[in-house]
Amino acid sequence: MPEFKSDNSVSRIMKNGLYTAMRFGTYFVTNVILIRFFIHEFGKSAFGLIALGGFLTQFIGIVSKCIGQAVARFMNISLNQNNWNEANEIFNTALWSNLIFSGVQLPFFALGIWKLDVLMDVPAELLADFRWLVIFNVLIFFLAIMKGAFFTPILAANRLDISDKFEIVSHIMRLALLISLILKFGPHLWIIGAVELAISLLMFGAGLSVYHKLVDKNIRFDRKLINWKWAGPVLNMAIWMLAFALGQVLFTKTDIWVLNRFHFPEMAGVYAALLVIPNFIRQIGNQVATLIAPVYMIDFAKENTARIADGCVLLSRLVSYFGAVVGGIVCGVAPLILRLWLGEDFVQFNDLLFILVLYVVLTLNKSATWPVFTAFNKVNQLGVTTLACGGLNIALSIGSVYLGWGAYGVALATLLTLFLLYGILYPWRVARILGIRFRQFLYGHLHTLVTFLLITAGVSAVMSAPVYFAVKLFGILTVLLVVALFVWKLLLSDHERQLLGKGFSKVKGMLNGLHAR
């Protein structure tokens, strides 16, 4: 059988990073435009329903998703070890398993859609429209389940640029279709679901052609290749991933649900709108995780644990500092952002936005740590803790609402539980797996907090000064330069500076090579 082609070199990471940055930029711009458009067309309460539209599908359909992720992990390793027979067995077993579990879940989805008005506070005039949005989301979810097995070769080959191109096109299409259709037919929730489903079907069809090219017809459909020996390890990993995924669902999405069900639906819409800003920062971490997860998997398959350890610690620091810089700038200019983007009535929620940004900045290092659990098949070590912290978050959030703390109490509850989970428990366990010192992560948290507060205070002081905007911009750049020197000289270790220097040298060599061509 031919050799499966994968690439975990620095040049491939940089190329993937370029397309990931382009995808993130497209995602950022299109969502900024759409959210302002949605709030203007639908209003705050209905916007909260848009945010909750995918909650039911996430919560009920999570079993199939976890099985798909577990299957992808084993198939990824088989492909990188050029074991095509195993890869075929896992692929065919995955397809049939996903079909079976999708069928099992259909009655639960039907029950949830029927009882939507019990699960959520939905105005009577929007209930039918909201039901259609959820129905479309259910269909999208089933499509995503089946997509997992077909798109695994893209991840295994570390060709994330392919999937990024699909995402860039889908973001642009989504923006154009939603705005044009809503302006023509009016603000109906079903339009959002219909557009998302149409784009998902189109991208799935395009992805199939890429799949066949990467595996060169060496992965085929054949029921005879189903081998239930994979059921044990796959289901064992999937069960723990289920606990992990259920725990994750019990955080920010349930914050909106708690406010919708136990507080005010309008406040749920405000909270959902504000969450967009920290979610953009979180997406930075997600891009890092997307880039590094295939590299961890390839290194694990090739038994290169030392490289994983170095990369995990360094990336944890870098993504945290980058989040602190972006978060500090956002919080420093928050009143201006809220006024220009969402309107004058949102400026009063500036302090709430600070809390939401802070918990994202302090937990952004999760993007560098959680792929370690998947690569080493240690998901059982984060499943229970994630579920327990998610339950704690729900309890504290509901309790804070009953105490009269409202959205601020919900945000503080999430800050506490997320930092406990992603800031303490995850890094502690990763340190044990990789044989490194846990205090490296603790120092990183302290440094991140100091960096974030320095930038927030500096940018806020510059913005409040009665000078021209050009002077303010120069002042902000000066603050960032001072903090950058502070981080480089005092917060990064000699080893980390050496690793960064080697990385910069390789990137420079790659760019010089491209220029020479």
C-alpha positions in Angstrom: 0.0 0.0 0.0 1.2 3.6 -0.7 2.5 5.8 2.1 0.1 8.3 3.6 1.5 11.8 3.2 1.5 13.9 6.3 3.6 16.9 7.2 4.3 18.4 10.7 7.2 20.7 9.6 7.4 24.3 10.7 6.8 25.4 7.1 3.5 23.4 7.0 2.5 24.9 10.3 3.2 28.4 9.0 1.2 27.8 5.8 -1.7 26.4 7.8 -1.4 29.4 10.1 -1.6 31.8 7.2 -4.9 30.3 6.0 -6.1 30.0 9.6 -5.5 33.7 10.1 -7.4 34.5 6.9 -10.3 32.3 8.1 -10.3 34.0 11.5 -10.2 37.4 9.9 -13.2 36.5 7.7 -15.1 35.0 10.6 -14.4 38.2 12.7 -15.5 40.7 10.0 -18.6 38.8 8.9 -19.8 38.1 12.5 -19.3 41.8 13.6 -21.5 42.8 10.7 -24.1 40.1 11.2 -24.5 40.6 15.0 -25.1 44.3 14.6 -27.6 43.5 11.8 -29.3 40.7 13.8 -29.8 43.0 16.9 -31.2 45.8 14.7 -33.6 43.4 12.8 -34.6 40.9 15.5 -34.1 42.9 18.8 -32.3 41.8 22.0 -34.8 39.1 23.1 -34.9 37.3 19.8 -31.1 37.6 19.4 -30.9 35.6 22.6 -33.0 32.9 21.0 -30.6 32.8 18.0 -27.7 32.1 20.5 -29.8 29.4 22.1 -30.9 27.8 18.8 -28.0 25.3 18.8 -28.2 24.6 22.5 -30.7 21.7 22.3 -28.9 20.0 19.4 -25.6 20.2 21.3 -27.0 18.8 24.5 -29.0 15.9 23.1 -26.8 14.9 20.2 -23.5 15.0 22.0 -23.2 11.2 22.1 -22.7 10.8 18.4 -20.3 13.7 18.3 -18.1 12.2 20.9 -18.0 8.8 19.2 -17.0 10.6 16.0 -14.1 12.4 17.7 -12.9 9.1 19.3 -13.0 7.4 15.9 -11.1 10.3 14.3 -8.3 9.9 16.9 -7.7 6.2 16.1 -8.0 6.7 12.4 -5.6 9.6 12.5 -2.9 7.4 14.1 -3.5 4.5 11.7 -3.1 6.7 8.7 0.1 8.2 10.0 1.4 4.7 10.7 0.5 3.7 7.1 -1.8 0.9 8.4 -4.5 1.1 5.7 -6.2 -2.0 6.8 -6.9 -0.6 10.3 -7.9 2.8 8.8 -10.5 1.0 6.6 -11.9 -0.9 9.5 -12.2 2.2 11.6 -13.7 4.2 8.8 -16.5 1.7 8.0 -17.2 1.0 11.7 -17.4 4.7 12.3 -19.9 5.3 9.5 -22.3 2.6 10.7 -21.9 3.5 14.3 -22.8 7.1 13.5 -25.9 6.0 11.5 -27.1 3.8 14.4 -26.6 6.5 17.1 -28.2 9.2 14.9 -31.3 7.0 14.6 -31.4 6.4 18.4 -31.3 10.1 19.1 -34.2 11.1 16.7 -36.9 10.5 19.4 -35.1 12.7 21.9 -34.7 15.5 19.3 -38.4 15.2 18.5 -39.3 15.4 22.1 -37.1 18.5 22.7 -38.5 20.3 19.7 -42.1 19.5 20.8 -41.4 20.9 24.3 -39.3 23.9 23.4 -41.6 26.2 25.3 -41.0 24.3 28.5 -37.2 24.2 28.1 -36.9 27.9 27.2 -38.8 31.2 27.6 -40.0 31.8 24.1 -42.6 34.4 23.2 -45.7 32.8 21.7 -45.4 34.8 18.5 -41.9 33.4 17.9 -42.4 29.8 18.9 -43.2 28.4 15.5 -40.4 30.3 13.9 -37.9 29.2 16.6 -39.0 25.6 16.1 -38.0 25.7 12.5 -34.6 27.2 13.5 -34.0 24.3 15.8 -35.2 21.7 13.2 -32.7 23.1 10.7 -29.9 23.0 13.4 -30.8 19.3 14.1 -30.3 18.5 10.4 -27.0 20.4 10.4 -25.9 18.5 13.4 -26.5 15.1 11.8 -24.6 16.2 8.8 -21.7 17.2 11.0 -21.7 13.8 12.6 -21.3 12.1 9.2 -18.7 14.6 8.1 -16.3 13.5 10.8 -15.1 10.3 9.2 -14.7 11.8 5.8 -12.8 14.9 7.0 -10.4 13.0 9.2 -7.7 12.5 6.4 -7.5 16.3 6.1 -6.6 16.5 9.8 -4.3 13.5 9.7 -2.4 14.9 6.7 -2.2 18.3 8.5 -3.7 20.0 5.5 -5.8 22.5 7.5 -5.4 25.0 4.6 -8.0 22.9 2.7 -10.7 23.1 5.4 -9.8 26.8 6.0 -10.6 27.6 2.4 -14.0 26.0 2.7 -14.6 28.0 5.9 -13.6 31.3 4.3 -16.0 30.7 1.4 -18.8 29.6 3.8 -18.5 32.7 6.0 -18.7 35.1 3.0 -21.7 33.2 1.5 -23.4 33.2 4.9 -23.1 37.0 5.3 -24.4 37.7 1.8 -27.3 35.3 1.9 -28.5 36.1 5.4 -28.5 39.9 4.9 -30.2 39.7 1.4 -32.8 37.2 2.5 -33.7 38.9 5.7 -34.0 42.2 4.0 -36.3 40.7 1.4 -38.5 38.4 3.5 -38.2 40.0 6.9 -36.6 39.0 10.2 -37.6 35.3 10.4 -35.5 32.9 12.5 -36.0 30.0 10.1 -34.0 31.9 7.4 -30.9 31.6 9.6 -31.3 27.8 9.9 -32.1 27.3 6.2 -29.0 29.3 5.1 -26.8 27.4 7.5 -28.1 24.0 6.3 -27.7 24.9 2.6 -24.1 26.0 3.1 -23.3 22.9 5.2 -24.6 20.7 2.4 -22.5 22.5 -0.2 -19.3 22.3 1.9 -19.9 18.6 2.6 -20.1 17.9 -1.1 -16.9 19.8 -1.8 -15.2 18.0 1.1 -16.0 14.6 -0.3 -14.0 15.3 -3.4 -11.0 16.4 -1.3 -11.3 13.3 0.8 -11.1 10.9 -2.2 -8.0 12.8 -3.4 -6.1 12.5 -0.1 -6.7 8.8 0.5 -6.4 8.1 -3.3 -9.2 5.5 -3.1 -7.3 3.4 -0.5 -10.2 4.0 2.0 -13.4 2.4 0.6 -17.0 1.6 1.6 -17.3 -2.0 2.5 -19.5 -3.5 5.2 -17.2 -6.5 5.3 -14.5 -4.3 6.7 -16.5 -3.5 9.8 -14.6 -4.8 12.8 -16.2 -4.5 16.2 -12.9 -5.0 18.0 -12.6 -1.2 17.7 -15.9 -0.9 19.7 -14.1 -1.3 23.0 -11.3 1.3 22.8 -13.5 3.7 20.8 -16.5 3.5 23.1 -14.2 3.8 26.2 -12.7 7.0 24.9 -16.1 8.2 23.6 -17.7 7.8 27.1 -15.1 10.0 28.7 -15.3 12.5 25.9 -19.1 12.5 26.5 -18.5 13.5 30.1 -16.0 16.2 28.9 -18.4 17.5 26.2 -21.4 17.6 28.6 -19.3 19.6 31.0 -18.3 22.1 28.3 -22.0 22.6 27.4 -22.7 23.5 31.0 -20.7 26.7 30.7 -21.3 29.8 28.4 -24.3 28.4 26.5 -26.1 27.6 29.8 -25.2 31.1 31.1 -27.5 32.5 28.4 -30.1 29.8 29.2 -30.0 30.6 32.9 -30.6 34.3 32.2 -33.3 33.5 29.7 -35.1 31.1 32.1 -34.5 32.5 35.5 -33.8 36.2 34.9 -34.9 38.3 31.9 -35.0 37.2 28.2 -33.8 40.7 27.2 -30.7 40.3 29.5 -30.0 37.0 27.9 -29.8 38.8 24.5 -27.5 41.5 26.0 -25.3 38.8 27.5 -25.2 36.9 24.2 -24.2 40.0 22.3 -21.4 40.9 24.8 -20.1 37.3 24.6 -19.3 37.8 21.0 -16.3 39.9 21.9 -14.6 37.4 24.3 -15.6 34.6 21.9 -13.5 36.3 19.2 -10.6 36.2 21.6 -11.3 32.6 22.4 -11.3 31.9 18.7 -7.6 32.9 18.7 -7.0 30.0 21.1 -9.1 27.7 19.0 -7.1 28.5 15.9 -3.9 27.5 17.8 -5.6 24.3 19.0 -6.6 23.6 15.4 -3.1 24.1 14.2 -1.3 22.2 16.9 -3.6 19.2 17.4 -2.5 17.4 14.2 1.1 18.1 15.1 0.7 16.6 18.6 -1.0 13.5 17.0 1.7 13.0 14.4 4.5 13.4 17.0 2.7 11.0 19.3 2.4 8.4 16.5 6.1 8.9 15.9 6.9 8.8 19.7 8.3 12.3 19.8 7.1 13.2 23.3 9.8 15.8 24.0 8.7 18.0 21.1 5.1 17.9 22.4 6.2 19.0 25.9 8.3 21.9 24.6 5.5 23.0 22.2 2.8 22.7 24.9 4.6 24.9 27.4 5.7 27.5 24.9 2.4 27.7 23.1 0.5 28.0 26.4 2.6 31.1 27.3 2.4 32.7 23.8 -1.4 32.2 23.3 -2.0 33.6 26.9 0.2 36.6 26.3 -1.5 37.3 22.9 -4.9 36.9 24.6 -3.8 39.4 27.3 -2.7 41.9 24.7 -6.0 41.6 22.6 -8.1 41.5 25.8 -6.4 44.5 27.3 -6.9 46.6 24.2 -10.5 45.6 24.0 -11.2 46.4 27.7 -9.3 49.7 27.4 -11.4 50.9 24.5 -14.6 49.0 25.4 -16.8 52.1 25.8 -15.9 53.2 22.3 -16.4 49.7 20.9 -19.8 49.2 22.5 -21.0 52.7 21.5 -20.0 52.4 17.9 -20.9 48.7 17.4 -24.0 48.0 19.5 -25.2 51.5 20.6 -25.2 53.8 23.5 -27.4 51.6 25.7 -24.7 48.9 25.8 -22.0 51.2 27.3 -23.5 50.6 30.7 -22.4 47.0 30.5 -18.7 47.8 30.2 -17.9 46.2 33.6 -19.7 43.0 32.6 -17.7 42.8 29.4 -14.5 43.2 31.5 -15.4 40.0 33.5 -16.2 38.1 30.4 -12.9 39.0 28.7 -10.9 38.3 31.9 -12.1 34.7 32.2 -11.3 34.1 28.5 -7.8 35.5 28.8 -7.0 33.5 31.9 -8.2 30.2 30.3 -6.9 30.7 26.8 -4.0 28.3 27.5 -6.5 25.5 27.3 -6.0 25.5 23.5 -2.4 24.3 24.0 -3.2 21.7 26.7 -6.4 19.9 25.8 -5.0 18.4 22.5 -2.5 16.5 24.7 -5.3 14.5 26.3 -6.6 13.4 22.9 -3.2 12.5 21.5 -2.3 10.4 24.6 -5.8 8.9 24.9 -6.1 10.4 28.4 -9.6 11.8 27.9 -10.8 10.0 31.0 -8.6 12.3 33.1 -10.5 15.4 32.0 -14.0 14.0 31.5 -15.1 13.8 35.1 -13.5 17.1 36.1 -15.1 19.0 33.2 -18.5 17.6 34.0 -18.1 18.4 37.7 -17.0 22.0 37.0 -19.8 22.4 34.6 -22.3 21.3 37.2 -20.7 23.7 39.7 -21.1 26.5 37.2 -24.8 25.9 36.7 -25.4 25.8 40.5 -23.4 28.9 41.2 -25.0 30.8 38.2 -28.6 29.9 39.3 -27.7 30.8 42.9 -26.3 34.1 41.9 -29.5 35.0 40.0 -31.6 34.2 43.0 -29.4 36.3 45.2 -30.1 39.2 42.9 -26.6 39.5 41.3 -28.0 38.9 37.8 -25.7 38.7 34.8 -22.7 39.9 36.9 -23.1 36.9 39.2 -23.5 34.5 36.3 -20.3 35.9 34.7 -18.3 35.7 38.0 -19.5 32.1 38.5 -18.2 31.2 35.1 -14.9 33.0 35.7 -14.4 30.9 38.9 -15.3 27.5 37.5 -13.5 28.0 34.1 -10.3 29.1 35.8 -10.5 26.1 38.2 -11.0 23.8 35.2 -8.8 25.2 32.4 -6.3 27.2 34.5 -5.6 24.7 37.3 -6.8 21.1 36.7 -6.0 20.8 33.0 -2.4 22.1 33.3 -1.8 20.0 36.4 -2.8 16.8 34.6 -0.9 17.7 31.4 2.3 18.3 33.5 1.9 14.8 34.9 1.4 13.3 31.5 4.4 15.1 29.9 6.7 14.9 32.9 7.1 18.7 33.2 6.7 21.1 36.1 3.2 22.3 36.9 4.5 25.6 38.3 5.5 26.7 34.8 1.7 27.0 34.1 1.0 28.8 37.4 3.7 31.3 36.6 2.2 31.7 33.2 -1.3 32.6 34.7 0.3 35.2 37.0 2.2 36.8 34.1 -0.8 36.7 31.9 -2.9 38.5 34.6 -0.2 41.2 35.1 0.1 41.7 31.4 -3.6 42.0 30.9 -4.0 44.5 33.7 -1.1 46.6 32.6 -2.4 46.9 29.0 -6.0 47.6 30.2 -4.9 50.3 32.6 -2.4 51.9 30.1 -4.9 51.9 27.1 -7.7 53.2 29.4 -5.5 56.1 30.5 -4.5 56.9 27.0 -8.1 56.8 25.7 -9.4 59.0 28.6 -6.8 61.7 27.8 -8.2 64.9 26.1 -5.9 64.6 23.0 -6.4 63.9 19.3 -7.0 60.3 18.2 -3.7 60.1 16.4 -1.9 60.9 19.7 -4.0 58.3 21.5 -3.1 55.7 18.8 0.6 56.6 19.3 0.1 56.2 23.1 -1.5 52.8 22.7 1.4 51.6 20.5 3.9 52.8 23.2 2.0 50.9 25.9 2.1 47.7 23.8 5.9 48.2 23.0 6.7 48.6 26.7 4.7 45.5 27.7 6.2 43.5 24.9 9.7 44.3 26.2 8.6 43.5 29.7 7.3 40.1 28.5 10.4 39.3 26.4 13.0 40.3 29.0 11.3 39.2 32.3 8.5 36.7 31.7 10.0 34.3 29.1 12.7 31.9 30.2 16.0 31.5 28.3 14.9 28.1 26.9 11.6 29.7 25.6 13.5 32.5 24.0 15.9 30.0 22.3 12.9 28.0 21.0 11.3 31.1 19.6 14.6 32.1 18.0 14.9 28.8 16.3 11.3 29.1 15.1 11.9 32.6 13.7 15.0 31.4 11.9 13.1 28.6 10.2 10.3 31.0 9.2 12.9 33.5 7.9 14.6 30.7 5.9 11.2 29.6 4.5 10.3 33.2 3.5 13.8 33.7 1.9 13.3 30.4 -0.1 9.9 31.6 -1.4 11.5 35.0 -2.3 14.3 33.2 -4.2 11.7 31.4 -6.3 
